[in-house]
Amino acid sequence: MIVKGLHDKGLKSEHAYCAAFVSIGLSVASWVTSAKAESHGVDRADRWGIYVGEWAPTFFGLGLALANYEGKG
């Protein structure tokens, strides 16, 4: 029901896969820049990278569900 609604609104599996890869890229970029923030006294600056990195499996799962739905249609 949710996948059908997302598909009807124009969301394709490729969009979800792209969002997953962007999430991974943002996570790596955040991790790299957190070293600078931690050197200036900000503790645990890398947590944002971990948080964003956890979005990727959700987007990949959504992409698989949409791909499965698209294959049936």
PDB file of N, CA, C and O in Angstrom:
ATOM      1  N   MET A   1       0.820  -1.179   0.000  1.00  0.00           N
ATOM      2  CA  MET A   1       0.000   0.000   0.000  1.00  0.00           C
ATOM      3  C   MET A   1       0.877   1.261   0.000  1.00  0.00           C
ATOM      4  O   MET A   1       0.629   2.181  -0.780  1.00  0.00           O
ATOM      5  N   ILE A   2       1.884   1.312   0.853  1.00  0.00           N
ATOM      6  CA  ILE A   2       2.774   2.463   0.911  1.00  0.00           C
ATOM      7  C   ILE A   2       3.618   2.529  -0.355  1.00  0.00           C
ATOM      8  O   ILE A   2       3.801   3.603  -0.929  1.00  0.00           O
ATOM      9  N   VAL A   3       4.126   1.391  -0.784  1.00  0.00           N
ATOM     10  CA  VAL A   3       4.964   1.365  -1.993  1.00  0.00           C
ATOM     11  C   VAL A   3       4.146   1.782  -3.204  1.00  0.00           C
ATOM     12  O   VAL A   3       4.632   2.527  -4.056  1.00  0.00           O
ATOM     13  N   LYS A   4       2.910   1.309  -3.288  1.00  0.00           N
ATOM     14  CA  LYS A   4       2.038   1.693  -4.406  1.00  0.00           C
ATOM     15  C   LYS A   4       1.794   3.201  -4.380  1.00  0.00           C
ATOM     16  O   LYS A   4       1.834   3.849  -5.426  1.00  0.00           O
ATOM     17  N   GLY A   5       1.545   3.759  -3.213  1.00  0.00           N
ATOM     18  CA  GLY A   5       1.315   5.196  -3.099  1.00  0.00           C
ATOM     19  C   GLY A   5       2.534   6.003  -3.516  1.00  0.00           C
ATOM     20  O   GLY A   5       2.412   7.007  -4.218  1.00  0.00           O
ATOM     21  N   LEU A   6       3.712   5.561  -3.080  1.00  0.00           N
ATOM     22  CA  LEU A   6       4.945   6.260  -3.472  1.00  0.00           C
ATOM     23  C   LEU A   6       5.172   6.170  -4.978  1.00  0.00           C
ATOM     24  O   LEU A   6       5.576   7.141  -5.617  1.00  0.00           O
ATOM     25  N   HIS A   7       4.906   4.988  -5.531  1.00  0.00           N
ATOM     26  CA  HIS A   7       5.081   4.799  -6.973  1.00  0.00           C
ATOM     27  C   HIS A   7       4.087   5.660  -7.750  1.00  0.00           C
ATOM     28  O   HIS A   7       4.441   6.248  -8.771  1.00  0.00           O
ATOM     29  N   ASP A   8       2.864   5.734  -7.279  1.00  0.00           N
ATOM     30  CA  ASP A   8       1.854   6.552  -7.950  1.00  0.00           C
ATOM     31  C   ASP A   8       2.203   8.041  -7.903  1.00  0.00           C
ATOM     32  O   ASP A   8       1.787   8.801  -8.777  1.00  0.00           O
ATOM     33  N   LYS A   9       2.963   8.461  -6.889  1.00  0.00           N
ATOM     34  CA  LYS A   9       3.381   9.862  -6.787  1.00  0.00           C
ATOM     35  C   LYS A   9       4.635  10.155  -7.616  1.00  0.00           C
ATOM     36  O   LYS A   9       5.104  11.293  -7.652  1.00  0.00           O
ATOM     37  N   GLY A  10       5.174   9.131  -8.279  1.00  0.00           N
ATOM     38  CA  GLY A  10       6.299   9.346  -9.187  1.00  0.00           C
ATOM     39  C   GLY A  10       7.650   8.885  -8.669  1.00  0.00           C
ATOM     40  O   GLY A  10       8.658   9.053  -9.355  1.00  0.00           O
ATOM     41  N   LEU A  11       7.694   8.312  -7.480  1.00  0.00           N
ATOM     42  CA  LEU A  11       8.967   7.836  -6.936  1.00  0.00           C
ATOM     43  C   LEU A  11       9.326   6.504  -7.589  1.00  0.00           C
ATOM     44  O   LEU A  11       8.532   5.564  -7.579  1.00  0.00           O
ATOM     45  N   LYS A  12      10.510   6.436  -8.149  1.00  0.00           N
ATOM     46  CA  LYS A  12      10.993   5.217  -8.807  1.00  0.00           C
ATOM     47  C   LYS A  12      12.105   4.591  -7.971  1.00  0.00           C
ATOM     48  O   LYS A  12      12.668   5.233  -7.085  1.00  0.00           O
ATOM     49  N   SER A  13      12.410   3.342  -8.262  1.00  0.00           N
ATOM     50  CA  SER A  13      13.455   2.642  -7.525  1.00  0.00           C
ATOM     51  C   SER A  13      14.803   3.336  -7.693  1.00  0.00           C
ATOM     52  O   SER A  13      15.613   3.354  -6.766  1.00  0.00           O
ATOM     53  N   GLU A  14      15.044   3.906  -8.869  1.00  0.00           N
ATOM     54  CA  GLU A  14      16.310   4.607  -9.106  1.00  0.00           C
ATOM     55  C   GLU A  14      16.472   5.807  -8.175  1.00  0.00           C
ATOM     56  O   GLU A  14      17.582   6.120  -7.746  1.00  0.00           O
ATOM     57  N   HIS A  15      15.366   6.474  -7.866  1.00  0.00           N
ATOM     58  CA  HIS A  15      15.417   7.611  -6.955  1.00  0.00           C
ATOM     59  C   HIS A  15      15.847   7.167  -5.550  1.00  0.00           C
ATOM     60  O   HIS A  15      16.656   7.827  -4.898  1.00  0.00           O
ATOM     61  N   ALA A  16      15.298   6.052  -5.107  1.00  0.00           N
ATOM     62  CA  ALA A  16      15.648   5.542  -3.780  1.00  0.00           C
ATOM     63  C   ALA A  16      17.109   5.094  -3.738  1.00  0.00           C
ATOM     64  O   ALA A  16      17.806   5.336  -2.753  1.00  0.00           O
ATOM     65  N   TYR A  17      17.569   4.443  -4.803  1.00  0.00           N
ATOM     66  CA  TYR A  17      18.969   4.022  -4.852  1.00  0.00           C
ATOM     67  C   TYR A  17      19.907   5.231  -4.847  1.00  0.00           C
ATOM     68  O   TYR A  17      20.936   5.219  -4.172  1.00  0.00           O
ATOM     69  N   CYS A  18      19.553   6.264  -5.594  1.00  0.00           N
ATOM     70  CA  CYS A  18      20.370   7.490  -5.600  1.00  0.00           C
ATOM     71  C   CYS A  18      20.409   8.121  -4.214  1.00  0.00           C
ATOM     72  O   CYS A  18      21.459   8.580  -3.767  1.00  0.00           O
ATOM     73  N   ALA A  19      19.269   8.144  -3.536  1.00  0.00           N
ATOM     74  CA  ALA A  19      19.226   8.699  -2.178  1.00  0.00           C
ATOM     75  C   ALA A  19      20.116   7.896  -1.234  1.00  0.00           C
ATOM     76  O   ALA A  19      20.737   8.467  -0.338  1.00  0.00           O
ATOM     77  N   ALA A  20      20.184   6.591  -1.423  1.00  0.00           N
ATOM     78  CA  ALA A  20      21.041   5.754  -0.579  1.00  0.00           C
ATOM     79  C   ALA A  20      22.514   6.086  -0.808  1.00  0.00           C
ATOM     80  O   ALA A  20      23.279   6.207   0.148  1.00  0.00           O
ATOM     81  N   PHE A  21      22.909   6.232  -2.055  1.00  0.00           N
ATOM     82  CA  PHE A  21      24.306   6.558  -2.334  1.00  0.00           C
ATOM     83  C   PHE A  21      24.665   7.968  -1.872  1.00  0.00           C
ATOM     84  O   PHE A  21      25.782   8.202  -1.411  1.00  0.00           O
ATOM     85  N   VAL A  22      23.728   8.904  -1.991  1.00  0.00           N
ATOM     86  CA  VAL A  22      23.969  10.255  -1.480  1.00  0.00           C
ATOM     87  C   VAL A  22      24.127  10.214   0.041  1.00  0.00           C
ATOM     88  O   VAL A  22      24.965  10.923   0.599  1.00  0.00           O
ATOM     89  N   SER A  23      23.329   9.391   0.704  1.00  0.00           N
ATOM     90  CA  SER A  23      23.438   9.235   2.152  1.00  0.00           C
ATOM     91  C   SER A  23      24.814   8.708   2.551  1.00  0.00           C
ATOM     92  O   SER A  23      25.399   9.163   3.533  1.00  0.00           O
ATOM     93  N   ILE A  24      25.316   7.763   1.796  1.00  0.00           N
ATOM     94  CA  ILE A  24      26.655   7.232   2.075  1.00  0.00           C
ATOM     95  C   ILE A  24      27.703   8.315   1.866  1.00  0.00           C
ATOM     96  O   ILE A  24      28.616   8.463   2.678  1.00  0.00           O
ATOM     97  N   GLY A  25      27.576   9.070   0.784  1.00  0.00           N
ATOM     98  CA  GLY A  25      28.520  10.159   0.519  1.00  0.00           C
ATOM     99  C   GLY A  25      28.490  11.230   1.600  1.00  0.00           C
ATOM    100  O   GLY A  25      29.540  11.705   2.033  1.00  0.00           O
ATOM    101  N   LEU A  26      27.293  11.613   2.040  1.00  0.00           N
ATOM    102  CA  LEU A  26      27.172  12.603   3.113  1.00  0.00           C
ATOM    103  C   LEU A  26      27.763  12.086   4.419  1.00  0.00           C
ATOM    104  O   LEU A  26      28.356  12.844   5.187  1.00  0.00           O
ATOM    105  N   SER A  27      27.595  10.800   4.659  1.00  0.00           N
ATOM    106  CA  SER A  27      28.150  10.206   5.864  1.00  0.00           C
ATOM    107  C   SER A  27      29.673  10.262   5.857  1.00  0.00           C
ATOM    108  O   SER A  27      30.296  10.604   6.862  1.00  0.00           O
ATOM    109  N   VAL A  28      30.262   9.923   4.721  1.00  0.00           N
ATOM    110  CA  VAL A  28      31.725   9.971   4.610  1.00  0.00           C
ATOM    111  C   VAL A  28      32.227  11.414   4.724  1.00  0.00           C
ATOM    112  O   VAL A  28      33.216  11.684   5.406  1.00  0.00           O
ATOM    113  N   ALA A  29      31.538  12.329   4.052  1.00  0.00           N
ATOM    114  CA  ALA A  29      31.941  13.733   4.120  1.00  0.00           C
ATOM    115  C   ALA A  29      31.833  14.270   5.545  1.00  0.00           C
ATOM    116  O   ALA A  29      32.702  15.018   5.994  1.00  0.00           O
ATOM    117  N   SER A  30      30.796  13.903   6.241  1.00  0.00           N
ATOM    118  CA  SER A  30      30.624  14.335   7.627  1.00  0.00           C
ATOM    119  C   SER A  30      31.709  13.748   8.516  1.00  0.00           C
ATOM    120  O   SER A  30      32.217  14.421   9.413  1.00  0.00           O
ATOM    121  N   TRP A  31      32.060  12.500   8.269  1.00  0.00           N
ATOM    122  CA  TRP A  31      33.102  11.848   9.063  1.00  0.00           C
ATOM    123  C   TRP A  31      34.452  12.529   8.853  1.00  0.00           C
ATOM    124  O   TRP A  31      35.214  12.737   9.796  1.00  0.00           O
ATOM    125  N   VAL A  32      34.731  12.873   7.592  1.00  0.00           N
ATOM    126  CA  VAL A  32      36.007  13.523   7.287  1.00  0.00           C
ATOM    127  C   VAL A  32      36.079  14.907   7.936  1.00  0.00           C
ATOM    128  O   VAL A  32      37.104  15.275   8.510  1.00  0.00           O
ATOM    129  N   THR A  33      34.999  15.664   7.843  1.00  0.00           N
ATOM    130  CA  THR A  33      35.019  17.008   8.414  1.00  0.00           C
ATOM    131  C   THR A  33      34.905  17.006   9.931  1.00  0.00           C
ATOM    132  O   THR A  33      35.230  18.006  10.571  1.00  0.00           O
ATOM    133  N   SER A  34      34.451  15.906  10.518  1.00  0.00           N
ATOM    134  CA  SER A  34      34.315  15.861  11.975  1.00  0.00           C
ATOM    135  C   SER A  34      35.683  15.870  12.664  1.00  0.00           C
ATOM    136  O   SER A  34      35.798  16.294  13.813  1.00  0.00           O
ATOM    137  N   ALA A  35      36.699  15.409  11.970  1.00  0.00           N
ATOM    138  CA  ALA A  35      38.043  15.431  12.562  1.00  0.00           C
ATOM    139  C   ALA A  35      38.468  16.869  12.850  1.00  0.00           C
ATOM    140  O   ALA A  35      39.108  17.138  13.867  1.00  0.00           O
ATOM    141  N   LYS A  36      38.112  17.790  11.957  1.00  0.00           N
ATOM    142  CA  LYS A  36      38.431  19.200  12.187  1.00  0.00           C
ATOM    143  C   LYS A  36      37.627  19.756  13.357  1.00  0.00           C
ATOM    144  O   LYS A  36      38.167  20.499  14.177  1.00  0.00           O
ATOM    145  N   ALA A  37      36.359  19.410  13.446  1.00  0.00           N
ATOM    146  CA  ALA A  37      35.510  19.914  14.531  1.00  0.00           C
ATOM    147  C   ALA A  37      35.971  19.379  15.876  1.00  0.00           C
ATOM    148  O   ALA A  37      35.953  20.101  16.873  1.00  0.00           O
ATOM    149  N   GLU A  38      36.385  18.116  15.908  1.00  0.00           N
ATOM    150  CA  GLU A  38      36.837  17.541  17.169  1.00  0.00           C
ATOM    151  C   GLU A  38      38.163  18.144  17.612  1.00  0.00           C
ATOM    152  O   GLU A  38      38.450  18.203  18.807  1.00  0.00           O
ATOM    153  N   SER A  39      38.970  18.589  16.659  1.00  0.00           N
ATOM    154  CA  SER A  39      40.229  19.215  17.043  1.00  0.00           C
ATOM    155  C   SER A  39      40.000  20.608  17.630  1.00  0.00           C
ATOM    156  O   SER A  39      40.884  21.170  18.276  1.00  0.00           O
ATOM    157  N   HIS A  40      38.801  21.161  17.400  1.00  0.00           N
ATOM    158  CA  HIS A  40      38.460  22.474  17.949  1.00  0.00           C
ATOM    159  C   HIS A  40      37.595  22.362  19.200  1.00  0.00           C
ATOM    160  O   HIS A  40      37.015  23.355  19.639  1.00  0.00           O
ATOM    161  N   GLY A  41      37.503  21.179  19.772  1.00  0.00           N
ATOM    162  CA  GLY A  41      36.813  21.022  21.043  1.00  0.00           C
ATOM    163  C   GLY A  41      35.374  20.547  20.970  1.00  0.00           C
ATOM    164  O   GLY A  41      34.694  20.523  21.996  1.00  0.00           O
ATOM    165  N   VAL A  42      34.883  20.169  19.801  1.00  0.00           N
ATOM    166  CA  VAL A  42      33.520  19.653  19.686  1.00  0.00           C
ATOM    167  C   VAL A  42      33.583  18.133  19.833  1.00  0.00           C
ATOM    168  O   VAL A  42      34.066  17.434  18.943  1.00  0.00           O
ATOM    169  N   ASP A  43      33.100  17.645  20.939  1.00  0.00           N
ATOM    170  CA  ASP A  43      33.121  16.198  21.170  1.00  0.00           C
ATOM    171  C   ASP A  43      32.027  15.509  20.371  1.00  0.00           C
ATOM    172  O   ASP A  43      30.932  16.044  20.195  1.00  0.00           O
ATOM    173  N   ARG A  44      32.337  14.340  19.902  1.00  0.00           N
ATOM    174  CA  ARG A  44      31.393  13.467  19.205  1.00  0.00           C
ATOM    175  C   ARG A  44      30.795  14.115  17.957  1.00  0.00           C
ATOM    176  O   ARG A  44      29.605  13.951  17.687  1.00  0.00           O
ATOM    177  N   ALA A  45      31.581  14.824  17.217  1.00  0.00           N
ATOM    178  CA  ALA A  45      31.104  15.463  15.991  1.00  0.00           C
ATOM    179  C   ALA A  45      30.782  14.434  14.912  1.00  0.00           C
ATOM    180  O   ALA A  45      30.044  14.739  13.976  1.00  0.00           O
ATOM    181  N   ASP A  46      31.317  13.234  15.024  1.00  0.00           N
ATOM    182  CA  ASP A  46      31.083  12.219  14.000  1.00  0.00           C
ATOM    183  C   ASP A  46      29.715  11.561  14.115  1.00  0.00           C
ATOM    184  O   ASP A  46      29.357  10.764  13.248  1.00  0.00           O
ATOM    185  N   ARG A  47      28.950  11.858  15.134  1.00  0.00           N
ATOM    186  CA  ARG A  47      27.632  11.227  15.289  1.00  0.00           C
ATOM    187  C   ARG A  47      26.680  11.603  14.165  1.00  0.00           C
ATOM    188  O   ARG A  47      25.821  10.799  13.801  1.00  0.00           O
ATOM    189  N   TRP A  48      26.807  12.807  13.601  1.00  0.00           N
ATOM    190  CA  TRP A  48      25.965  13.187  12.472  1.00  0.00           C
ATOM    191  C   TRP A  48      26.235  12.256  11.285  1.00  0.00           C
ATOM    192  O   TRP A  48      25.307  11.856  10.582  1.00  0.00           O
ATOM    193  N   GLY A  49      27.503  11.916  11.067  1.00  0.00           N
ATOM    194  CA  GLY A  49      27.846  10.994   9.984  1.00  0.00           C
ATOM    195  C   GLY A  49      27.257   9.613  10.197  1.00  0.00           C
ATOM    196  O   GLY A  49      26.803   8.973   9.248  1.00  0.00           O
ATOM    197  N   ILE A  50      27.265   9.155  11.427  1.00  0.00           N
ATOM    198  CA  ILE A  50      26.669   7.855  11.738  1.00  0.00           C
ATOM    199  C   ILE A  50      25.164   7.904  11.508  1.00  0.00           C
ATOM    200  O   ILE A  50      24.587   6.972  10.949  1.00  0.00           O
ATOM    201  N   TYR A  51      24.531   8.988  11.938  1.00  0.00           N
ATOM    202  CA  TYR A  51      23.083   9.145  11.774  1.00  0.00           C
ATOM    203  C   TYR A  51      22.691   9.139  10.300  1.00  0.00           C
ATOM    204  O   TYR A  51      21.763   8.431   9.908  1.00  0.00           O
ATOM    205  N   VAL A  52      23.381   9.909   9.495  1.00  0.00           N
ATOM    206  CA  VAL A  52      23.070   9.977   8.060  1.00  0.00           C
ATOM    207  C   VAL A  52      23.391   8.642   7.390  1.00  0.00           C
ATOM    208  O   VAL A  52      22.676   8.222   6.481  1.00  0.00           O
ATOM    209  N   GLY A  53      24.439   7.983   7.822  1.00  0.00           N
ATOM    210  CA  GLY A  53      24.810   6.698   7.242  1.00  0.00           C
ATOM    211  C   GLY A  53      23.787   5.609   7.489  1.00  0.00           C
ATOM    212  O   GLY A  53      23.721   4.633   6.741  1.00  0.00           O
ATOM    213  N   GLU A  54      22.991   5.766   8.530  1.00  0.00           N
ATOM    214  CA  GLU A  54      21.960   4.765   8.810  1.00  0.00           C
ATOM    215  C   GLU A  54      20.748   4.897   7.903  1.00  0.00           C
ATOM    216  O   GLU A  54      19.886   4.018   7.898  1.00  0.00           O
ATOM    217  N   TRP A  55      20.664   5.976   7.136  1.00  0.00           N
ATOM    218  CA  TRP A  55      19.562   6.125   6.188  1.00  0.00           C
ATOM    219  C   TRP A  55      19.737   5.211   4.987  1.00  0.00           C
ATOM    220  O   TRP A  55      18.747   4.797   4.383  1.00  0.00           O
ATOM    221  N   ALA A  56      20.961   4.890   4.631  1.00  0.00           N
ATOM    222  CA  ALA A  56      21.228   4.142   3.395  1.00  0.00           C
ATOM    223  C   ALA A  56      20.492   2.799   3.325  1.00  0.00           C
ATOM    224  O   ALA A  56      19.889   2.510   2.292  1.00  0.00           O
ATOM    225  N   PRO A  57      20.513   1.963   4.374  1.00  0.00           N
ATOM    226  CA  PRO A  57      19.791   0.691   4.263  1.00  0.00           C
ATOM    227  C   PRO A  57      18.287   0.875   4.053  1.00  0.00           C
ATOM    228  O   PRO A  57      17.650   0.080   3.360  1.00  0.00           O
ATOM    229  N   THR A  58      17.726   1.920   4.651  1.00  0.00           N
ATOM    230  CA  THR A  58      16.305   2.188   4.462  1.00  0.00           C
ATOM    231  C   THR A  58      16.015   2.544   3.011  1.00  0.00           C
ATOM    232  O   THR A  58      15.050   2.053   2.427  1.00  0.00           O
ATOM    233  N   PHE A  59      16.854   3.398   2.432  1.00  0.00           N
ATOM    234  CA  PHE A  59      16.655   3.767   1.029  1.00  0.00           C
ATOM    235  C   PHE A  59      16.879   2.583   0.091  1.00  0.00           C
ATOM    236  O   PHE A  59      16.164   2.435  -0.900  1.00  0.00           O
ATOM    237  N   PHE A  60      17.874   1.734   0.399  1.00  0.00           N
ATOM    238  CA  PHE A  60      18.089   0.544  -0.435  1.00  0.00           C
ATOM    239  C   PHE A  60      16.886  -0.399  -0.333  1.00  0.00           C
ATOM    240  O   PHE A  60      16.453  -0.961  -1.339  1.00  0.00           O
ATOM    241  N   GLY A  61      16.352  -0.572   0.869  1.00  0.00           N
ATOM    242  CA  GLY A  61      15.167  -1.417   1.040  1.00  0.00           C
ATOM    243  C   GLY A  61      13.970  -0.866   0.298  1.00  0.00           C
ATOM    244  O   GLY A  61      13.221  -1.616  -0.329  1.00  0.00           O
ATOM    245  N   LEU A  62      13.788   0.440   0.365  1.00  0.00           N
ATOM    246  CA  LEU A  62      12.698   1.074  -0.371  1.00  0.00           C
ATOM    247  C   LEU A  62      12.905   0.909  -1.878  1.00  0.00           C
ATOM    248  O   LEU A  62      11.947   0.680  -2.617  1.00  0.00           O
ATOM    249  N   GLY A  63      14.143   1.026  -2.325  1.00  0.00           N
ATOM    250  CA  GLY A  63      14.438   0.823  -3.742  1.00  0.00           C
ATOM    251  C   GLY A  63      14.116  -0.595  -4.191  1.00  0.00           C
ATOM    252  O   GLY A  63      13.582  -0.796  -5.282  1.00  0.00           O
ATOM    253  N   LEU A  64      14.434  -1.569  -3.365  1.00  0.00           N
ATOM    254  CA  LEU A  64      14.113  -2.954  -3.708  1.00  0.00           C
ATOM    255  C   LEU A  64      12.609  -3.181  -3.749  1.00  0.00           C
ATOM    256  O   LEU A  64      12.102  -3.870  -4.635  1.00  0.00           O
ATOM    257  N   ALA A  65      11.896  -2.597  -2.782  1.00  0.00           N
ATOM    258  CA  ALA A  65      10.431  -2.746  -2.782  1.00  0.00           C
ATOM    259  C   ALA A  65       9.824  -2.099  -4.017  1.00  0.00           C
ATOM    260  O   ALA A  65       8.921  -2.662  -4.636  1.00  0.00           O
ATOM    261  N   LEU A  66      10.316  -0.920  -4.375  1.00  0.00           N
ATOM    262  CA  LEU A  66       9.797  -0.257  -5.577  1.00  0.00           C
ATOM    263  C   LEU A  66      10.151  -1.033  -6.850  1.00  0.00           C
ATOM    264  O   LEU A  66       9.334  -1.142  -7.764  1.00  0.00           O
ATOM    265  N   ALA A  67      11.366  -1.566  -6.902  1.00  0.00           N
ATOM    266  CA  ALA A  67      11.764  -2.359  -8.073  1.00  0.00           C
ATOM    267  C   ALA A  67      10.878  -3.592  -8.210  1.00  0.00           C
ATOM    268  O   ALA A  67      10.483  -3.964  -9.315  1.00  0.00           O
ATOM    269  N   ASN A  68      10.573  -4.216  -7.091  1.00  0.00           N
ATOM    270  CA  ASN A  68       9.682  -5.382  -7.104  1.00  0.00           C
ATOM    271  C   ASN A  68       8.290  -4.983  -7.584  1.00  0.00           C
ATOM    272  O   ASN A  68       7.678  -5.693  -8.383  1.00  0.00           O
ATOM    273  N   TYR A  69       7.799  -3.862  -7.105  1.00  0.00           N
ATOM    274  CA  TYR A  69       6.479  -3.370  -7.526  1.00  0.00           C
ATOM    275  C   TYR A  69       6.475  -3.005  -9.017  1.00  0.00           C
ATOM    276  O   TYR A  69       5.519  -3.295  -9.736  1.00  0.00           O
ATOM    277  N   GLU A  70       7.558  -2.365  -9.464  1.00  0.00           N
ATOM    278  CA  GLU A  70       7.655  -1.989 -10.878  1.00  0.00           C
ATOM    279  C   GLU A  70       7.712  -3.222 -11.773  1.00  0.00           C
ATOM    280  O   GLU A  70       7.200  -3.207 -12.892  1.00  0.00           O
ATOM    281  N   GLY A  71       8.332  -4.283 -11.282  1.00  0.00           N
ATOM    282  CA  GLY A  71       8.415  -5.513 -12.068  1.00  0.00           C
ATOM    283  C   GLY A  71       7.079  -6.199 -12.232  1.00  0.00           C
ATOM    284  O   GLY A  71       6.848  -6.886 -13.228  1.00  0.00           O
ATOM    285  N   LYS A  72       6.201  -6.021 -11.269  1.00  0.00           N
ATOM    286  CA  LYS A  72       4.875  -6.639 -11.347  1.00  0.00           C
ATOM    287  C   LYS A  72       3.929  -5.867 -12.256  1.00  0.00           C
ATOM    288  O   LYS A  72       2.965  -6.423 -12.782  1.00  0.00           O
ATOM    289  N   GLY A  73       4.217  -4.567 -12.437  1.00  0.00           N
ATOM    290  CA  GLY A  73       3.299  -3.705 -13.179  1.00  0.00           C
ATOM    291  C   GLY A  73       3.478  -3.726 -14.630  1.00  0.00           C
ATOM    292  O   GLY A  73       2.757  -3.037 -15.351  1.00  0.00           O
TER     293      GLY A  73
END
